[in-house]
Amino acid sequence: MTISAGDKLPDATFKTMTADGAQPISSAELFAGKKVVLFGVPGAFTPTCSNNHLPGYLENLDAILARGVDTIAVVSVNDVHVMGAWARFTGGEGKILFLADGNGDFAKAVGLDADYSGGGMGLRSKRFSMIVDDGKVTALNVETKPGVDESGAAHILGQL
């Protein structure tokens, strides 16, 4: 079952790349007492994710943060090294928190997992965005067709 607005996020542990190397970060650490914009992508370095989805959040970073958001984070079913490289490559390092959901545990727990095995990618996340306030989802946007429309930064800005 897919998570909905009003639901509390499940406990999860992500990995993120830091100056000290790969570090775990729990959902409690990330969301407790904070307002977070979290968006999910099927894969780091994939065309739509790299050329359309992530750039919108980088371009609107200041506007989103100005609306009371503490953190903007992106999550993907990729390993922490890929997410770290993607952060550096895109210029997002230190601006957006890049979270690795290596086994797709978070994607499965919130019902946003997708089977991309036909495209050779296996288990991935659906393309989505959400606003999370103190661990509770207040808005959820899941793409129903290819591209970035509902889950993009412009849509999130309208919801904040």
Disulfide bonds with the S-S distance in Angstrom:
none
